[in-house]
Amino acid sequence: MHTEARLGRGSYSFDKEQARYLGSVLRLKAGDEVRLFNARDGEWVYRVASMEKRAGEAEPVERRREGEEPSGPVLLFAPIKRTQTELLAQKATELGVRKLVPVVTARTNRDQLRIDRLELIATEAAEQCERLTIPQIEQPRALADVLEGVGSFLFCDEAGDQQGEPWGGDEGRAPLGASLIPDVTEVPGAILIGPEGGFTPEERESLRADERAVAISLGPRILRAETAAIVALTLWQARFGDLA
């Protein structure tokens, strides 16, 4: 269970929601053990001393893991429908993303997000996959503004250069990420995923001209935005991260 409270410094007091979950859902009682974690203090085993409906106490037993600094890439994504955005946040957390940054493009179909809801989903995903850090989630901002603070990044470019052809035809397509990424020497700190319908020709031209952008294709099929994020993060982790 994630908590921002200091761990390993005496007894821990469960708040109402934690006590309800541990006592009513997990059926923990005095003498049972529970694992608490955060990035600063690591993972600790606590033994429940008391458990009531709205409160509880536990005592530290041992530290299982040291704290760690956030790692992984920053995911820049255009917000999509609520269910798909929530799925994206969950899977990106499981795949080790450091930060989620919603970007507003010409074809972004929504720019209002419940950040508190996404933070809850990311926290639950971190608890499930046992990572110590929770990715930071920012408010949506214009793509140009976000890119001002970004270094090298993977640009998932699924279009070609042929005007009038579906998705730009076959000419001018970016190389497959699986074949290009092994040759990239500078670790891209971010991954950019486009909106439903892709980037406009003007946005794509600007991105392809950006010296920081490493344009890659995710394959011959047109992927949903949330699927593209999962594929791109997997490629990044397999080359630069903890799947390498």
Wavefront OBJ file of the C-alpha trace (Angstrom):
o trace
v 0.000 0.000 0.000
v 1.373 3.389 -1.002
v 1.654 6.197 1.524
v 3.447 9.538 1.608
v 3.919 9.288 5.387
v 7.402 8.635 6.763
v 8.052 4.926 7.215
v 10.256 3.064 9.661
v 9.980 5.719 12.372
v 7.629 4.167 14.869
v 3.982 3.172 14.639
v 1.883 3.917 11.572
v -1.710 5.143 11.843
v -4.096 4.065 9.095
v -6.598 6.671 7.946
v -10.288 5.911 7.445
v -10.000 4.746 3.821
v -6.937 2.610 4.488
v -8.576 1.020 7.529
v -11.750 0.301 5.577
v -9.808 -1.375 2.765
v -7.465 -3.363 4.995
v -10.090 -4.367 7.532
v -13.230 -4.831 5.438
v -11.791 -5.875 2.056
v -8.561 -7.692 2.938
v -9.881 -8.777 6.355
v -6.626 -7.971 8.132
v -6.590 -8.134 11.907
v -4.128 -7.675 14.747
v -1.006 -9.742 14.132
v -1.277 -9.713 10.328
v 1.389 -8.054 8.202
v 0.997 -5.368 5.549
v 3.564 -3.822 3.207
v 3.769 -0.024 2.971
v 5.938 1.859 0.498
v 6.960 5.139 -1.063
v 9.861 6.294 -3.209
v 11.597 8.105 -0.338
v 11.609 5.389 2.343
v 11.297 2.236 0.234
v 9.140 -0.748 1.163
v 8.475 -1.681 4.788
v 6.692 -4.597 6.415
v 4.388 -3.520 9.247
v 2.527 -5.719 11.711
v -1.037 -4.679 12.503
v -1.460 -3.818 16.182
v -5.133 -2.855 16.005
v -7.750 -2.590 13.277
v -11.129 -0.896 13.510
v -13.623 0.310 10.908
v -12.244 3.840 10.716
v -8.732 3.590 12.110
v -5.869 1.250 12.842
v -2.281 1.049 14.042
v 0.728 -0.950 12.872
v 4.333 -1.335 13.989
v 7.394 -1.585 11.691
v 8.977 -5.029 11.329
v 11.625 -4.685 8.615
v 12.579 -2.809 5.478
v 12.346 -4.951 2.344
v 13.572 -2.438 -0.253
v 15.438 0.852 -0.216
v 13.857 3.969 -1.676
v 14.523 4.872 -5.300
v 14.517 7.857 -7.616
v 11.928 8.061 -10.413
v 13.241 6.681 -13.692
v 11.856 5.752 -17.081
v 10.685 8.061 -19.861
v 8.184 10.899 -19.883
v 5.085 10.027 -21.917
v 3.617 12.897 -23.934
v 0.151 11.937 -25.134
v -2.918 13.624 -26.574
v -5.904 12.988 -24.269
v -8.473 10.573 -25.653
v -11.764 9.220 -24.335
v -11.946 8.748 -20.579
v -11.832 4.941 -20.492
v -8.905 4.773 -22.908
v -7.023 7.537 -21.087
v -7.434 5.676 -17.806
v -6.183 2.469 -19.443
v -3.200 4.375 -20.816
v -2.356 5.743 -17.358
v -2.594 2.277 -15.821
v -0.437 0.503 -18.402
v 2.095 3.327 -18.630
v 2.571 3.084 -14.864
v 3.086 -0.676 -15.101
v 5.651 -0.102 -17.861
v 7.692 2.272 -15.719
v 6.856 5.722 -17.072
v 8.257 8.556 -14.947
v 5.767 11.264 -15.861
v 2.547 11.561 -17.876
v 2.092 14.840 -19.744
v -1.160 15.384 -21.690
v -0.554 17.543 -24.769
v -3.157 19.498 -26.715
v -2.819 19.213 -30.498
v -5.000 20.400 -33.368
v -6.914 17.106 -33.345
v -7.071 16.505 -29.603
v -10.720 15.718 -28.896
v -10.653 16.597 -25.201
v -8.476 18.822 -23.052
v -10.169 18.381 -19.667
v -8.951 15.526 -17.504
v -9.660 14.419 -13.959
v -6.078 14.427 -12.791
v -7.093 13.173 -9.337
v -8.750 10.143 -10.934
v -5.675 9.399 -13.064
v -3.427 9.758 -10.004
v -5.552 7.202 -8.147
v -5.333 4.786 -11.092
v -1.561 5.255 -11.298
v -1.211 4.639 -7.555
v -3.263 1.435 -7.731
v -1.226 0.283 -10.739
v 2.024 0.943 -8.854
v 0.740 -1.088 -5.908
v -0.236 -3.940 -8.226
v 3.095 -4.077 -10.077
v 5.139 -3.320 -6.934
v 7.007 -0.271 -8.192
v 7.981 2.192 -5.488
v 7.482 5.413 -7.436
v 4.204 6.949 -8.591
v 4.390 8.777 -11.937
v 3.690 12.490 -11.842
v 0.670 13.532 -13.936
v 0.508 17.076 -15.271
v -2.367 19.221 -16.470
v -2.900 19.356 -20.268
v -0.805 21.934 -22.106
v -0.259 22.924 -25.717
v 2.179 20.657 -27.551
v 4.502 23.530 -28.458
v 4.710 24.643 -24.822
v 5.483 21.126 -23.598
v 8.214 20.564 -26.187
v 10.058 23.694 -25.042
v 11.171 21.811 -21.940
v 11.982 18.468 -23.593
v 15.316 17.135 -24.829
v 15.631 14.221 -27.237
v 12.335 12.365 -27.727
v 10.838 9.500 -29.696
v 8.228 10.791 -32.138
v 5.792 8.021 -33.049
v 5.083 9.006 -36.653
v 2.524 6.805 -38.394
v 2.039 8.934 -41.532
v 3.688 9.189 -44.936
v 4.383 12.075 -47.312
v 1.875 11.363 -50.110
v -0.900 13.938 -50.062
v -4.353 12.549 -50.749
v -3.401 9.010 -49.730
v -4.785 7.419 -46.537
v -2.371 8.252 -43.720
v 0.033 9.730 -46.280
v 0.684 6.546 -48.236
v 3.935 4.603 -48.096
v 6.476 7.247 -49.097
v 8.369 9.104 -46.397
v 7.439 6.729 -43.615
v 9.599 6.620 -40.511
v 11.653 3.458 -39.958
v 10.321 0.762 -37.689
v 11.100 1.521 -34.075
v 12.341 -2.009 -33.410
v 15.021 -1.609 -36.095
v 15.926 2.046 -35.502
v 16.052 2.298 -31.719
v 19.088 -0.029 -31.317
v 21.138 2.529 -33.294
v 20.099 5.479 -31.117
v 22.979 6.387 -28.803
v 21.435 9.257 -26.811
v 18.672 8.035 -24.520
v 15.444 9.822 -25.516
v 13.928 11.230 -22.352
v 10.378 11.335 -23.689
v 7.954 9.583 -26.035
v 5.361 11.494 -28.064
v 2.089 9.787 -29.031
v -0.339 11.573 -31.348
v -4.112 12.028 -31.041
v -6.863 9.981 -32.639
v -6.601 10.821 -36.330
v -2.905 11.614 -36.040
v -1.029 14.890 -36.228
v -1.970 17.461 -38.844
v 0.424 17.788 -41.819
v 1.687 21.059 -40.354
v 2.358 19.511 -36.935
v 4.053 16.506 -38.510
v 6.267 18.704 -40.696
v 7.339 20.716 -37.668
v 8.070 17.589 -35.633
v 10.047 15.913 -38.417
v 12.160 19.073 -38.716
v 12.888 19.121 -34.972
v 16.478 17.987 -34.383
v 15.515 16.525 -31.009
v 12.897 14.195 -32.516
v 13.716 10.573 -33.355
v 10.880 9.585 -35.699
v 9.838 5.940 -35.533
v 7.008 3.806 -36.869
v 5.234 1.272 -34.683
v 4.463 -1.081 -37.558
v 2.175 -1.516 -40.570
v -1.084 -1.380 -38.605
v -2.813 1.790 -37.414
v -2.861 1.501 -33.633
v -5.181 3.138 -31.169
v -3.465 5.850 -29.163
v -3.464 3.796 -25.963
v -2.051 0.762 -27.806
v 0.637 2.906 -29.428
v 1.699 4.141 -25.991
v 2.075 0.575 -24.709
v 4.108 -0.504 -27.755
v 6.368 2.561 -27.667
v 7.024 2.227 -23.937
v 7.870 -1.452 -24.365
v 10.353 -0.627 -27.139
v 11.931 2.097 -24.977
v 12.280 -0.181 -21.958
v 13.684 -3.012 -24.091
v 16.441 -0.730 -25.422
v 17.141 1.802 -22.673
v 15.349 0.631 -19.535
v 14.801 -2.305 -17.221
v 13.701 -4.717 -19.967
v 17.063 -4.428 -21.736
l 1 2 3 4 5 6 7 8 9 10 11 12 13 14 15 16 17 18 19 20 21 22 23 24 25 26 27 28 29 30 31 32 33 34 35 36 37 38 39 40 41 42 43 44 45 46 47 48 49 50 51 52 53 54 55 56 57 58 59 60 61 62 63 64 65 66 67 68 69 70 71 72 73 74 75 76 77 78 79 80 81 82 83 84 85 86 87 88 89 90 91 92 93 94 95 96 97 98 99 100 101 102 103 104 105 106 107 108 109 110 111 112 113 114 115 116 117 118 119 120 121 122 123 124 125 126 127 128 129 130 131 132 133 134 135 136 137 138 139 140 141 142 143 144 145 146 147 148 149 150 151 152 153 154 155 156 157 158 159 160 161 162 163 164 165 166 167 168 169 170 171 172 173 174 175 176 177 178 179 180 181 182 183 184 185 186 187 188 189 190 191 192 193 194 195 196 197 198 199 200 201 202 203 204 205 206 207 208 209 210 211 212 213 214 215 216 217 218 219 220 221 222 223 224 225 226 227 228 229 230 231 232 233 234 235 236 237 238 239 240 241 242 243 244
